[in-house]
Amino acid sequence: MKRRKRLRENQGGGESASSTPGGGYDFSYGYSMYGGGGLGGSGGSPGDFYATFIKPFVDVVKVGAGKTKELTRRVFTLGSVVFRAVITSLLPFLGETYEEVFAAEKEDLARIKSEYADVYNATSKFFVTDAAGMAFFVAPGAFLAGLFVKKSPQIATQTLSVLSGGISDRYIERYYNRTTSRSSSRVSPRESGVFESKKSRNIILEISEDSVEDVILLRKIIQKSLEGSPIAGNLQREAKKIYKKTLDSAYAEAASVLTANSIQEIERIAGKKMKMPSEMADIDPSEKLSAEKEALEKMKDSLKKFYTDPLYRRIQEAKSAGIPNNNPFIVDHFSTIEKIEKL
């Protein structure tokens, strides 16, 4: 946890941060799971941080103040003050720990990127993020089928060839030879969906989405090619193991904080002791307890967003690259988000 230790050393004197939006901290060091843009996700400024993780929940406190009979308006106000103090003081340290989950994933991915460099180079044109790449390798068939149908047959054929270790070449060539042997008939290779590229002399499979026969052929070729490929099988297992490990760790991090029963317990988890705001110094002990309880509940609502936002972002990265909604990567991410939101 060396990075976490450095952060603590660099954030000395942070206990007084409760008085201003964003707490006076510089949140621009940027966690990787927030797209390198800081905790706010868009540059990491104190204002972004305040708008994302504090203001929506302070507003909830203000709305509730006029409706709840059990707690006084003073308790709600104090709860708001404590909430801001806790969230601005402790969130950077919780975030540093959370980032380590995603940093560990990058280390795991670096290993398989090196081991399967040819495959990664062949797919890098489609997937500029690790999330999209993992989603593809877990279930490449649907994406490749889309490439064929969307009139990118050469790219799709070449990608399938690399991923299958050349197995798909044999299936496509077999179909091509069977078609060309019937050249005296009215069916030409081009019309049948298979043709020979003049530029590369490679056989390319072209699929028409309007042809049921073509689509069935495509599914068979992709399925048989991938099922028989040790490369595709190994990448599928490795990618799933890596992202599942990340999701399990992300949930564990969130659960350790969101199931805490006191602010003191969250301080222990964060490894940071915060100084309570001066407004809490001379109040009735029962009001203080109520204010801390109110602050704890609002902080948990804010932290749910903190822990789920990076997972939502990974889903969006995969979907933006053309990964379908039923892909296991996307389904498992939504499942983990749901579990966190239920904490």
Secondary structure, DSSP 8 states (H G I E B T S, - for coil): -HHHHHHHHHTTTGGGGGGSGGGG---TT--GGGTTS-TTSSS--HHHHHHHHTHHHHHHHHHHHTT-SSS-HHHHHHHHHHHHHHHHHHHHHHHHHHHHHHHHHHHHHHHHHHHTHHHHHHHTTT--SHHHHHHHHHSHHHHHHHHHHTT-HHHHHHHHHHHTTTHHHHHHHHHHHHHHTTTTSS--HHHHTEEE-TTT--EEE---TT-HHHHHHHHHHHHHHHHT-HHHHHHHHHHHHHHHHHHHHHHHHHHHHHT-SSHHHHHHHHT------GGGTTS-HHHHHHHHHHHHHHHHHHHHHHHHHHHHHHHHHHHHTT--TTSHHHHHHHHHHHHHHT-
